[in-house]
């Protein structure tokens, strides 16, 4: 992935969780936890979490799969992962952490039950190639869980545009000193496909079957649960 993006995430790592709470009014915790409940993940499952950042999605899944299950979490920002490591140490959780570019992963087929990612798909340089690649790591009954930004419909969209285009970059500058990072994050959120459009693109990928989709906060966030149909 682009080293510029890597440096950007590293530069905002210390305030990343705080800013997530500010930007989402604290709702990101609910969205993640609800996504885990709807995913169908069960005790003993093996999870691969991509673009794990400071680890909240991976931690939520680890709590669900328990000691018999396994979570492997991957990110290319060492600074983000340092925060993640402190979290799991505090919670006494065992999660395998890989400081690595997700586009270079090479696991054996049928290794994982689920591949997961929260608010990361739009930041990968080749998101649909990534989905195709990681689908090969899944078991035949596996699923890909994607939590990603969207855009709400009017009239909520009016508030959404004002808040995201003007206020979030300003808040980002105040609390992180990096306005450009939050301009980038908002621009990718506005320009990336969402809803039915994203679901159609994902479903066109080899090995992807049915997709369950759920909207949160009027469509500002979407959950996609993608079944994998692997031809043996």
Secondary structure, DSSP 8 states (H G I E B T S, - for coil): --HHHHHHHHHTGGGHHHHHHHHHTTHHHHHHHHHHHHHT--TT-EEEEES-TTSHHHHHHHHHHTTTSEEEEEES-HHHHHHHHHHHHHHT---EEEES-GGG----TT-EEEEEEES-GGGSTTHHHHHHHHHTTEEEEEEEEEEEE----TTHHHHHHHIIIIIIHHHHHHHHS-HHHHHHHHHHHHHS--THHHHHHHHTSTTEEEEEEEEEGGGTEEEEEEEE----
